[in-house]
Amino acid sequence: MSQYIVNILLIDRELHDYQVFKDFLDKICTFQFNLNWVKTYAEGLENTINNQADIYLIDRELEPDSYAGLQLLKEARKKGCNQPIFILTESELKSREIEEITAAGATDYFDKSELNVTLLEHAIRYALKEQQINQALRLSEQRYALALSAGEVGVWDWDIKNNQLYVATNLKAMLGYTNNEINPNWEEWQKLIHPDDQERVKVVLANHLAGLTSQYEVEYRRLHKDGTWRWFLSRGDTLRDSNGQPCRMAGSETDITERKQLEAYLRQSLENEKEINYLKSRFLTMVSHEFRTPLATILSSADLLEFYIEQLQKENALNHVERLQSAAEYMTQMLNDVLLMEDAKTGNLNFNPVWLDLCEFSKEFVKNLKFYINRTKVIAQNKKHQIDVLINLNNNLEKPHIYGLFDKDLMKQILNHLLWNAIKYSPQGGVILLEIDATDDEEIILQVKDRGIGIPTAEQTQIFEMFYRGNNIENIPGSGLGLSIVKSCVYLHGGDMSVQSTVGVGSTFTVKLPWHKSQDSYQEYLCSLTDVEIMNTGLHITKVEHQSDSW
Protein backbone atom coordinates (compact mmCIF):
# COMPACT_ATOMS: atom_id res chain seq x y z
CA MET A 1 0.00 0.00 0.00
CA SER A 2 1.49 3.37 -1.02
CA GLN A 3 1.98 6.00 1.67
CA TYR A 4 0.04 9.23 1.61
CA ILE A 5 2.34 12.09 0.56
CA VAL A 6 2.09 15.18 2.78
CA ASN A 7 3.15 18.42 1.09
CA ILE A 8 4.69 20.85 3.57
CA LEU A 9 5.76 24.41 2.79
CA LEU A 10 8.34 26.09 5.01
CA ILE A 11 8.22 29.90 4.83
CA ASP A 12 11.47 30.89 6.52
CA ARG A 13 14.42 33.13 5.77
CA GLU A 14 17.08 30.68 7.07
CA LEU A 15 18.54 27.79 5.05
CA HIS A 16 19.57 26.18 8.34
CA ASP A 17 15.92 25.86 9.41
CA TYR A 18 15.06 24.15 6.13
CA GLN A 19 17.85 21.61 6.67
CA VAL A 20 16.73 20.95 10.26
CA PHE A 21 13.10 20.35 9.26
CA LYS A 22 14.16 18.14 6.35
CA ASP A 23 16.23 15.98 8.71
CA PHE A 24 13.32 15.73 11.15
CA LEU A 25 10.82 14.75 8.46
CA ASP A 26 13.19 12.14 7.00
CA LYS A 27 13.12 10.37 10.38
CA ILE A 28 9.31 10.14 10.53
CA CYS A 29 8.02 6.86 9.09
CA THR A 30 4.30 7.53 9.52
CA PHE A 31 4.01 9.60 6.36
CA GLN A 32 5.98 10.40 3.24
CA PHE A 33 6.80 14.10 3.08
CA ASN A 34 7.51 16.57 0.31
CA LEU A 35 9.12 19.64 1.91
CA ASN A 36 9.32 22.88 -0.09
CA TRP A 37 10.90 26.14 1.01
CA VAL A 38 10.33 29.82 0.21
CA LYS A 39 12.04 32.77 1.86
CA THR A 40 9.82 35.80 1.38
CA TYR A 41 6.46 37.11 2.54
CA ALA A 42 5.24 37.53 -1.05
CA GLU A 43 6.08 33.95 -2.06
CA GLY A 44 4.50 32.63 1.10
CA LEU A 45 1.30 34.61 0.59
CA GLU A 46 0.93 33.40 -2.99
CA ASN A 47 1.30 29.77 -1.90
CA THR A 48 -1.08 29.98 1.06
CA ILE A 49 -3.79 31.79 -0.90
CA ASN A 50 -3.68 29.09 -3.57
CA ASN A 51 -3.64 26.27 -0.95
CA GLN A 52 -0.61 24.68 -2.59
CA ALA A 53 0.45 22.67 0.49
CA ASP A 54 -1.17 20.43 3.08
CA ILE A 55 0.64 22.08 5.99
CA TYR A 56 2.41 25.44 6.35
CA LEU A 57 5.31 26.27 8.68
CA ILE A 58 5.74 30.06 8.95
CA ASP A 59 8.64 31.78 10.68
CA ARG A 60 7.24 34.58 12.83
CA GLU A 61 10.27 36.76 12.13
CA LEU A 62 10.05 36.99 8.35
CA GLU A 63 11.41 40.04 6.57
CA PRO A 64 10.85 42.97 6.69
CA ASP A 65 10.07 42.96 10.46
CA SER A 66 9.76 40.61 13.43
CA TYR A 67 5.96 40.24 13.02
CA ALA A 68 5.73 39.67 9.27
CA GLY A 69 5.05 35.95 9.81
CA LEU A 70 2.05 36.74 12.00
CA GLN A 71 0.76 39.19 9.41
CA LEU A 72 1.15 36.52 6.72
CA LEU A 73 -0.90 34.12 8.87
CA LYS A 74 -3.71 36.69 9.25
CA GLU A 75 -3.70 37.47 5.52
CA ALA A 76 -3.75 33.77 4.57
CA ARG A 77 -6.75 33.09 6.79
CA LYS A 78 -8.49 36.20 5.48
CA LYS A 79 -7.97 35.00 1.90
CA GLY A 80 -9.54 31.60 2.68
CA CYS A 81 -6.62 29.30 3.50
CA ASN A 82 -8.05 26.46 5.62
CA GLN A 83 -4.92 24.31 5.86
CA PRO A 84 -3.04 23.76 9.15
CA ILE A 85 -0.57 26.60 9.78
CA PHE A 86 2.16 26.39 12.44
CA ILE A 87 4.09 29.48 13.57
CA LEU A 88 7.82 29.05 14.29
CA THR A 89 9.43 31.14 17.04
CA GLU A 90 13.00 31.67 18.14
CA SER A 91 12.20 31.45 21.86
CA GLU A 92 9.47 30.68 24.36
CA LEU A 93 6.44 32.94 23.99
CA LYS A 94 4.67 34.96 26.63
CA SER A 95 0.99 34.25 27.26
CA ARG A 96 -0.04 37.44 25.46
CA GLU A 97 1.91 36.42 22.36
CA ILE A 98 0.37 32.94 22.42
CA GLU A 99 -3.11 34.45 22.58
CA GLU A 100 -2.27 36.72 19.65
CA ILE A 101 -1.05 33.82 17.50
CA THR A 102 -4.07 31.68 18.38
CA ALA A 103 -6.49 34.53 17.65
CA ALA A 104 -4.85 35.01 14.25
CA GLY A 105 -5.78 31.44 13.30
CA ALA A 106 -2.62 29.40 13.95
CA THR A 107 -3.06 25.67 14.40
CA ASP A 108 -0.20 25.71 16.92
CA TYR A 109 3.29 27.11 17.35
CA PHE A 110 6.77 25.62 17.72
CA ASP A 111 9.72 26.97 19.67
CA LYS A 112 12.61 26.07 17.34
CA SER A 113 14.97 25.52 20.26
CA GLU A 114 12.60 22.93 21.82
CA LEU A 115 11.42 21.17 18.65
CA ASN A 116 12.17 17.48 18.14
CA VAL A 117 11.10 14.64 15.83
CA THR A 118 8.48 13.21 18.21
CA LEU A 119 6.82 16.57 18.85
CA LEU A 120 6.75 17.38 15.13
CA GLU A 121 5.33 13.96 14.18
CA HIS A 122 2.53 14.18 16.77
CA ALA A 123 1.64 17.74 15.75
CA ILE A 124 1.44 16.81 12.06
CA ARG A 125 -0.62 13.70 12.77
CA TYR A 126 -3.18 15.53 14.89
CA ALA A 127 -3.34 18.49 12.49
CA LEU A 128 -4.08 16.20 9.53
CA LYS A 129 -6.69 14.32 11.54
CA GLU A 130 -8.40 17.55 12.57
CA GLN A 131 -8.24 18.76 8.96
CA GLN A 132 -9.90 15.54 7.76
CA ILE A 133 -12.70 15.92 10.31
CA ASN A 134 -13.25 19.58 9.42
CA GLN A 135 -13.40 18.75 5.72
CA ALA A 136 -16.00 16.06 6.41
CA LEU A 137 -18.05 18.52 8.47
CA ARG A 138 -17.84 21.16 5.75
CA LEU A 139 -18.98 18.59 3.18
CA SER A 140 -21.89 17.63 5.42
CA GLU A 141 -22.87 21.30 5.81
CA GLN A 142 -22.70 21.79 2.04
CA ARG A 143 -24.97 18.80 1.52
CA TYR A 144 -27.40 20.20 4.07
CA ALA A 145 -27.45 23.59 2.32
CA LEU A 146 -27.95 21.86 -1.04
CA ALA A 147 -30.86 19.84 0.37
CA LEU A 148 -32.53 23.04 1.57
CA SER A 149 -32.05 24.87 -1.72
CA ALA A 150 -33.25 21.87 -3.74
CA GLY A 151 -36.37 21.43 -1.63
CA GLU A 152 -35.26 17.96 -0.49
CA VAL A 153 -36.23 18.57 3.13
CA GLY A 154 -39.43 16.80 4.20
CA VAL A 155 -42.32 19.01 5.31
CA TRP A 156 -45.37 18.48 7.52
CA ASP A 157 -48.56 20.42 8.22
CA TRP A 158 -50.62 19.91 11.38
CA ASP A 159 -54.26 21.01 11.70
CA ILE A 160 -54.23 21.34 15.47
CA LYS A 161 -57.99 21.77 16.06
CA ASN A 162 -58.95 18.72 13.96
CA ASN A 163 -55.75 16.80 14.73
CA GLN A 164 -55.16 16.12 11.05
CA LEU A 165 -51.55 15.74 9.98
CA TYR A 166 -50.07 15.97 6.52
CA VAL A 167 -46.62 14.40 6.09
CA ALA A 168 -44.93 14.86 2.72
CA THR A 169 -44.28 11.71 0.74
CA ASN A 170 -40.54 12.36 0.61
CA LEU A 171 -40.40 12.73 4.42
CA LYS A 172 -42.09 9.34 4.83
CA ALA A 173 -39.64 7.92 2.30
CA MET A 174 -36.74 9.30 4.37
CA LEU A 175 -37.98 6.99 7.13
CA GLY A 176 -38.48 4.04 4.78
CA TYR A 177 -42.30 4.20 4.70
CA THR A 178 -44.69 4.37 1.77
CA ASN A 179 -47.33 7.07 1.57
CA ASN A 180 -50.08 4.95 3.21
CA GLU A 181 -48.07 3.43 6.06
CA ILE A 182 -48.28 6.33 8.55
CA ASN A 183 -51.58 7.37 10.14
CA PRO A 184 -52.37 11.06 9.54
CA ASN A 185 -52.52 12.23 13.18
CA TRP A 186 -49.99 13.91 15.44
CA GLU A 187 -49.95 11.25 18.21
CA GLU A 188 -49.01 8.41 15.84
CA TRP A 189 -46.34 10.57 14.24
CA GLN A 190 -44.84 11.34 17.66
CA LYS A 191 -44.72 7.65 18.62
CA LEU A 192 -41.86 7.25 16.14
CA ILE A 193 -39.70 9.53 18.31
CA HIS A 194 -37.03 7.84 20.45
CA PRO A 195 -38.27 7.23 24.05
CA ASP A 196 -35.31 9.15 25.48
CA ASP A 197 -36.18 12.20 23.34
CA GLN A 198 -39.96 12.28 23.72
CA GLU A 199 -40.17 14.29 26.95
CA ARG A 200 -37.74 16.91 25.65
CA VAL A 201 -39.70 17.25 22.38
CA LYS A 202 -42.97 17.62 24.32
CA VAL A 203 -41.49 20.45 26.42
CA VAL A 204 -40.18 22.31 23.35
CA LEU A 205 -43.53 21.90 21.57
CA ALA A 206 -45.54 23.00 24.64
CA ASN A 207 -43.39 26.10 25.09
CA HIS A 208 -43.85 27.05 21.45
CA LEU A 209 -47.63 26.50 21.46
CA ALA A 210 -47.83 28.58 24.64
CA GLY A 211 -46.12 31.44 22.84
CA LEU A 212 -42.91 31.25 24.89
CA THR A 213 -40.74 30.76 21.78
CA SER A 214 -41.01 32.40 18.38
CA GLN A 215 -40.07 29.21 16.52
CA TYR A 216 -40.32 25.49 17.15
CA GLU A 217 -36.87 23.92 16.77
CA VAL A 218 -35.59 20.65 18.19
CA GLU A 219 -33.22 17.79 17.32
CA TYR A 220 -34.26 14.21 18.06
CA ARG A 221 -34.16 10.62 16.84
CA ARG A 222 -36.98 9.07 14.85
CA LEU A 223 -37.50 5.37 14.12
CA HIS A 224 -36.74 4.19 10.59
CA LYS A 225 -38.72 1.29 9.18
CA ASP A 226 -35.57 -0.85 9.15
CA GLY A 227 -35.33 -0.54 12.94
CA THR A 228 -32.52 2.01 13.08
CA TRP A 229 -32.74 5.47 14.60
CA ARG A 230 -32.24 8.53 12.40
CA TRP A 231 -31.46 11.99 13.71
CA PHE A 232 -33.70 14.84 12.52
CA LEU A 233 -33.73 18.60 12.88
CA SER A 234 -37.35 19.73 13.11
CA ARG A 235 -38.33 23.37 12.62
CA GLY A 236 -41.81 24.84 12.55
CA ASP A 237 -44.04 27.86 13.13
CA THR A 238 -47.59 28.28 14.38
CA LEU A 239 -50.63 30.06 12.94
CA ARG A 240 -52.97 31.43 15.62
CA ASP A 241 -56.67 32.35 15.54
CA SER A 242 -58.21 35.69 16.52
CA ASN A 243 -58.04 34.68 20.18
CA GLY A 244 -54.34 33.95 19.96
CA GLN A 245 -54.86 30.20 20.21
CA PRO A 246 -52.75 27.91 17.98
CA CYS A 247 -54.83 26.45 15.18
CA ARG A 248 -52.27 25.27 12.67
CA MET A 249 -48.58 24.42 12.67
CA ALA A 250 -46.28 23.72 9.73
CA GLY A 251 -42.64 22.83 9.55
CA SER A 252 -39.82 20.85 8.02
CA GLU A 253 -37.61 17.96 9.01
CA THR A 254 -34.06 17.41 7.85
CA ASP A 255 -32.13 14.17 8.29
CA ILE A 256 -28.98 15.19 10.20
CA THR A 257 -27.79 11.67 11.04
CA GLU A 258 -24.53 12.11 9.15
CA ARG A 259 -23.76 15.36 10.96
CA LYS A 260 -24.51 13.77 14.33
CA GLN A 261 -22.21 10.86 13.53
CA LEU A 262 -19.44 13.25 12.55
CA GLU A 263 -19.94 15.25 15.73
CA ALA A 264 -19.77 12.05 17.77
CA TYR A 265 -16.62 11.03 15.90
CA LEU A 266 -15.09 14.44 16.57
CA ARG A 267 -15.92 14.21 20.27
CA GLN A 268 -14.44 10.71 20.41
CA SER A 269 -11.30 11.91 18.64
CA LEU A 270 -10.88 14.70 21.17
CA GLU A 271 -11.46 12.24 24.01
CA ASN A 272 -8.86 9.90 22.50
CA GLU A 273 -6.38 12.78 22.35
CA LYS A 274 -7.06 13.58 26.01
CA GLU A 275 -6.60 9.90 26.85
CA ILE A 276 -3.29 9.80 24.99
CA ASN A 277 -2.04 12.83 26.94
CA TYR A 278 -3.23 11.22 30.18
CA LEU A 279 -1.49 7.94 29.32
CA LYS A 280 1.72 9.83 28.54
CA SER A 281 1.57 11.39 31.99
CA ARG A 282 0.88 8.02 33.62
CA PHE A 283 3.73 6.46 31.65
CA LEU A 284 6.23 9.08 32.84
CA THR A 285 5.06 8.60 36.42
CA MET A 286 5.34 4.83 36.09
CA VAL A 287 8.81 4.97 34.53
CA SER A 288 10.17 7.36 37.16
CA HIS A 289 8.80 5.11 39.94
CA GLU A 290 9.38 1.60 38.60
CA PHE A 291 12.84 2.25 37.14
CA ARG A 292 14.13 3.61 40.45
CA THR A 293 14.63 0.19 42.11
CA PRO A 294 16.35 -1.65 39.21
CA LEU A 295 18.49 1.42 38.50
CA ALA A 296 19.57 1.49 42.13
CA THR A 297 20.38 -2.22 41.88
CA ILE A 298 22.45 -1.66 38.74
CA LEU A 299 24.35 1.28 40.23
CA SER A 300 25.06 -0.39 43.58
CA SER A 301 26.22 -3.65 41.98
CA ALA A 302 28.34 -1.76 39.46
CA ASP A 303 29.96 0.26 42.26
CA LEU A 304 30.75 -2.87 44.26
CA LEU A 305 32.25 -4.58 41.22
CA GLU A 306 34.29 -1.48 40.36
CA PHE A 307 35.81 -0.88 43.79
CA TYR A 308 35.96 -4.38 45.29
CA ILE A 309 36.41 -6.66 42.27
CA GLU A 310 39.77 -7.93 43.49
CA GLN A 311 38.50 -8.67 47.02
CA LEU A 312 35.23 -10.32 45.95
CA GLN A 313 35.09 -14.07 45.63
CA LYS A 314 34.02 -15.40 42.26
CA GLU A 315 30.58 -16.51 43.56
CA ASN A 316 29.85 -13.08 45.06
CA ALA A 317 30.99 -11.34 41.89
CA LEU A 318 28.72 -13.56 39.78
CA ASN A 319 25.80 -12.76 42.11
CA HIS A 320 26.30 -9.06 41.44
CA VAL A 321 26.51 -9.71 37.69
CA GLU A 322 23.23 -11.66 37.90
CA ARG A 323 21.62 -8.75 39.77
CA LEU A 324 22.77 -6.43 36.99
CA GLN A 325 21.33 -8.74 34.34
CA SER A 326 18.03 -9.20 36.18
CA ALA A 327 17.55 -5.47 36.69
CA ALA A 328 18.35 -4.73 33.05
CA GLU A 329 15.99 -7.49 31.88
CA TYR A 330 13.22 -6.09 34.09
CA MET A 331 13.62 -2.60 32.60
CA THR A 332 13.76 -4.06 29.08
CA GLN A 333 10.55 -6.03 29.69
CA MET A 334 8.78 -2.89 30.90
CA LEU A 335 9.82 -0.97 27.79
CA ASN A 336 8.71 -3.88 25.58
CA ASP A 337 5.33 -3.85 27.34
CA VAL A 338 4.91 -0.14 26.63
CA LEU A 339 5.79 -0.62 22.95
CA LEU A 340 3.39 -3.56 22.67
CA MET A 341 0.53 -1.53 24.18
CA GLU A 342 1.32 1.31 21.78
CA ASP A 343 0.94 -1.17 18.88
CA ALA A 344 -2.34 -2.41 20.34
CA LYS A 345 -3.72 1.13 20.80
CA THR A 346 -2.80 2.14 17.24
CA GLY A 347 -4.07 -1.07 15.61
CA ASN A 348 -0.57 -2.28 14.69
CA LEU A 349 -0.49 -5.43 16.82
CA ASN A 350 -0.21 -8.31 14.36
CA PHE A 351 -2.24 -11.52 14.63
CA ASN A 352 -0.29 -14.36 13.00
CA PRO A 353 -1.96 -17.71 13.80
CA VAL A 354 -0.01 -20.94 13.31
CA TRP A 355 -0.78 -24.62 13.92
CA LEU A 356 0.16 -25.13 17.54
CA ASP A 357 -0.09 -27.83 20.19
CA LEU A 358 -1.23 -25.60 23.05
CA CYS A 359 -0.65 -28.40 25.56
CA GLU A 360 3.06 -28.86 24.79
CA PHE A 361 3.49 -25.13 24.22
CA SER A 362 2.16 -24.31 27.71
CA LYS A 363 4.21 -27.01 29.43
CA GLU A 364 7.39 -25.83 27.73
CA PHE A 365 6.61 -22.23 28.62
CA VAL A 366 6.14 -23.09 32.32
CA LYS A 367 9.36 -25.13 32.28
CA ASN A 368 11.31 -22.15 30.90
CA LEU A 369 9.60 -19.81 33.35
CA LYS A 370 10.66 -21.92 36.32
CA PHE A 371 14.25 -21.88 35.08
CA TYR A 372 14.12 -18.11 34.66
CA ILE A 373 12.66 -17.58 38.15
CA ASN A 374 15.61 -19.39 39.71
CA ARG A 375 17.99 -16.70 38.46
CA THR A 376 15.73 -13.64 38.56
CA LYS A 377 15.70 -11.66 41.79
CA VAL A 378 14.24 -8.28 40.83
CA ILE A 379 10.78 -9.43 39.72
CA ALA A 380 10.35 -12.70 41.62
CA GLN A 381 11.59 -11.03 44.82
CA ASN A 382 13.38 -14.23 45.87
CA LYS A 383 10.04 -16.04 46.31
CA LYS A 384 9.82 -19.77 45.68
CA HIS A 385 6.60 -21.08 44.14
CA GLN A 386 5.11 -24.33 42.94
CA ILE A 387 3.68 -23.98 39.43
CA ASP A 388 1.51 -26.88 38.22
CA VAL A 389 -0.08 -27.48 34.82
CA LEU A 390 -3.38 -29.36 34.59
CA ILE A 391 -4.84 -30.45 31.24
CA ASN A 392 -8.51 -31.49 30.91
CA LEU A 393 -9.46 -33.35 27.72
CA ASN A 394 -12.36 -35.37 26.35
CA ASN A 395 -10.10 -38.40 25.91
CA ASN A 396 -7.66 -40.31 28.09
CA LEU A 397 -4.58 -40.14 25.90
CA GLU A 398 -1.31 -40.79 27.73
CA LYS A 399 0.22 -37.81 25.92
CA PRO A 400 -2.53 -35.21 25.47
CA HIS A 401 -2.48 -32.76 22.57
CA ILE A 402 -4.48 -29.61 21.89
CA TYR A 403 -3.91 -28.73 18.26
CA GLY A 404 -5.37 -25.49 16.97
CA LEU A 405 -4.69 -22.10 15.42
CA PHE A 406 -3.04 -19.70 17.86
CA ASP A 407 -0.60 -16.82 17.64
CA LYS A 408 2.60 -17.97 19.36
CA ASP A 409 3.81 -14.51 20.38
CA LEU A 410 0.42 -13.44 21.72
CA MET A 411 0.02 -16.71 23.65
CA LYS A 412 3.43 -16.12 25.23
CA GLN A 413 2.25 -12.68 26.34
CA ILE A 414 -0.95 -14.15 27.82
CA LEU A 415 0.84 -16.87 29.79
CA ASN A 416 3.75 -14.66 30.77
CA HIS A 417 1.75 -11.83 32.32
CA LEU A 418 -0.87 -14.01 34.02
CA LEU A 419 1.75 -16.31 35.58
CA TRP A 420 4.08 -13.47 36.59
CA ASN A 421 1.19 -11.69 38.27
CA ALA A 422 0.34 -14.87 40.16
CA ILE A 423 3.99 -15.16 41.25
CA LYS A 424 4.32 -11.53 42.33
CA TYR A 425 1.11 -11.41 44.33
CA SER A 426 1.42 -14.84 46.01
CA PRO A 427 3.24 -15.51 49.29
CA GLN A 428 6.39 -17.57 49.71
CA GLY A 429 5.73 -21.19 48.75
CA GLY A 430 2.43 -20.39 47.09
CA VAL A 431 0.86 -22.89 44.69
CA ILE A 432 0.00 -21.56 41.22
CA LEU A 433 -2.10 -23.63 38.86
CA LEU A 434 -2.30 -23.26 35.09
CA GLU A 435 -5.37 -25.21 34.00
CA ILE A 436 -6.27 -25.78 30.35
CA ASP A 437 -9.74 -27.15 29.67
CA ALA A 438 -10.34 -28.58 26.20
CA THR A 439 -13.49 -30.57 26.97
CA ASP A 440 -15.60 -28.22 24.83
CA ASP A 441 -15.27 -28.68 21.07
CA GLU A 442 -15.83 -24.97 20.40
CA GLU A 443 -13.46 -23.19 22.79
CA ILE A 444 -10.37 -23.54 24.95
CA ILE A 445 -10.62 -22.36 28.56
CA LEU A 446 -7.33 -21.34 30.13
CA GLN A 447 -7.22 -20.48 33.84
CA VAL A 448 -4.44 -19.23 36.12
CA LYS A 449 -5.25 -19.73 39.79
CA ASP A 450 -3.29 -18.45 42.78
CA ARG A 451 -3.67 -18.16 46.55
CA GLY A 452 -2.33 -14.64 46.71
CA ILE A 453 -3.46 -11.30 48.09
CA GLY A 454 -6.60 -11.15 45.93
CA ILE A 455 -8.28 -8.14 44.31
CA PRO A 456 -10.92 -5.95 46.01
CA THR A 457 -14.35 -6.42 44.41
CA ALA A 458 -14.69 -2.71 43.62
CA GLU A 459 -11.46 -2.79 41.59
CA GLN A 460 -12.06 -5.93 39.53
CA THR A 461 -13.60 -3.98 36.63
CA GLN A 462 -10.66 -1.55 36.54
CA ILE A 463 -7.65 -3.85 36.62
CA PHE A 464 -7.66 -4.33 32.83
CA GLU A 465 -7.16 -0.60 32.25
CA MET A 466 -3.70 0.64 31.29
CA PHE A 467 -1.48 1.58 34.27
CA TYR A 468 -4.14 0.67 36.83
CA ARG A 469 -2.78 -1.00 39.97
CA GLY A 470 -4.73 -2.21 42.98
CA ASN A 471 -4.76 -0.39 46.29
CA ASN A 472 -3.59 -3.46 48.21
CA ILE A 473 -0.35 -4.16 46.31
CA GLU A 474 1.84 -2.21 48.77
CA ASN A 475 5.45 -2.15 47.48
CA ILE A 476 5.20 -4.97 44.95
CA PRO A 477 6.76 -3.65 41.69
CA GLY A 478 4.87 -3.51 38.41
CA SER A 479 3.92 -1.28 35.50
CA GLY A 480 0.14 -1.73 35.47
CA LEU A 481 0.34 -2.84 31.83
CA GLY A 482 0.26 -6.63 32.11
CA LEU A 483 -3.48 -7.27 32.20
CA SER A 484 -4.09 -4.66 29.48
CA ILE A 485 -1.66 -6.57 27.29
CA VAL A 486 -3.36 -9.89 28.07
CA LYS A 487 -6.76 -8.43 27.24
CA SER A 488 -5.51 -7.13 23.87
CA CYS A 489 -3.91 -10.49 23.01
CA VAL A 490 -7.07 -12.38 23.96
CA TYR A 491 -9.24 -9.95 21.99
CA LEU A 492 -7.14 -10.44 18.86
CA HIS A 493 -7.78 -14.18 19.13
CA GLY A 494 -11.50 -13.42 19.19
CA GLY A 495 -11.69 -14.49 22.83
CA ASP A 496 -12.77 -13.09 26.17
CA MET A 497 -11.39 -12.96 29.71
CA SER A 498 -12.67 -12.47 33.24
CA VAL A 499 -11.52 -12.56 36.86
CA GLN A 500 -12.86 -14.00 40.10
CA SER A 501 -11.05 -12.92 43.23
CA THR A 502 -11.40 -12.66 47.00
CA VAL A 503 -9.06 -10.53 49.09
CA GLY A 504 -6.79 -12.72 51.19
CA VAL A 505 -7.91 -15.91 49.42
CA GLY A 506 -6.65 -15.65 45.85
CA SER A 507 -7.56 -14.99 42.24
CA THR A 508 -8.61 -16.94 39.17
CA PHE A 509 -8.12 -15.38 35.74
CA THR A 510 -10.11 -17.10 32.99
CA VAL A 511 -9.32 -16.80 29.29
CA LYS A 512 -11.70 -18.24 26.70
CA LEU A 513 -10.37 -18.67 23.16
CA PRO A 514 -12.21 -19.97 20.07
CA TRP A 515 -10.84 -23.38 19.10
CA HIS A 516 -10.12 -23.43 15.38
CA LYS A 517 -9.13 -27.04 14.73
CA SER A 518 -8.90 -26.73 10.97
CA GLN A 519 -8.11 -24.17 8.32
CA ASP A 520 -11.76 -24.29 7.21
CA SER A 521 -12.90 -23.39 10.73
CA TYR A 522 -10.52 -20.45 10.80
CA GLN A 523 -11.61 -19.20 7.38
CA GLU A 524 -15.26 -19.38 8.46
CA TYR A 525 -14.35 -17.24 11.47
CA LEU A 526 -12.62 -14.65 9.27
CA CYS A 527 -15.60 -14.51 6.92
CA SER A 528 -17.91 -13.89 9.88
CA LEU A 529 -16.01 -10.72 10.81
CA THR A 530 -17.24 -7.43 9.41
CA ASP A 531 -14.83 -4.80 8.12
CA VAL A 532 -15.68 -2.67 11.16
CA GLU A 533 -14.82 -5.51 13.56
CA ILE A 534 -11.50 -6.10 11.84
CA MET A 535 -10.72 -2.36 11.91
CA ASN A 536 -11.76 -1.95 15.56
CA THR A 537 -9.67 -4.88 16.77
CA GLY A 538 -6.67 -3.77 14.73
CA LEU A 539 -6.40 -7.23 13.19
CA HIS A 540 -3.58 -7.62 10.70
CA ILE A 541 -4.71 -10.95 9.23
CA THR A 542 -2.08 -13.43 8.11
CA LYS A 543 -3.18 -16.28 5.86
CA VAL A 544 -2.43 -19.72 7.31
CA GLU A 545 -0.92 -22.16 4.88
CA HIS A 546 -2.17 -25.72 5.38
CA GLN A 547 0.38 -28.12 6.87
CA SER A 548 -0.80 -31.69 6.39
CA ASP A 549 1.75 -33.15 8.81
CA SER A 550 0.59 -31.04 11.72
CA TRP A 551 -2.30 -33.28 12.72
Secondary structure by P-SEA (a helix, b strand, c coil): cccbbbbbbbbcccaaaaaaaaaaaaacccbbbbbbbbccaaaaaaaaaaccccbbbbccccccccaaaaaaaaaaaaaccccbbbbbbcccccaaaaaaaaaaccccccccccccaaaaaaaaaaaaaaaaaaaaaaaaaaaaaaaaaaccbbbbbbcccccbbbbcaaaaaaacccccccccccccccccccccaaaaaaaaaaaaaacccccccccccccccccbbbbbbbbbbbbbcccccccbbbbccccaaaaaaaaaaaaaaaaaaaaaaaaaaaaaaaaaaaaaaaaaaaaaaaaaaacccccccaaaaaaaaaaaaaaaaaaaaaaaaaaaaaaaaaccbbbbbcccaaaaaaaaaaaaaaaaaaacccccccbbbbbbbbbbcccccccccccccccaaaaaaaaaaaaaaaaaacccbbbbbbbbbcccccbbbbbbbbcccccccccccccccccccccccccccccccaaaaaaaaaaaaccccccccccccbbbbbbbbbbbccaaaaaaaaaaccaaaaaaaccbbbbbccccccc
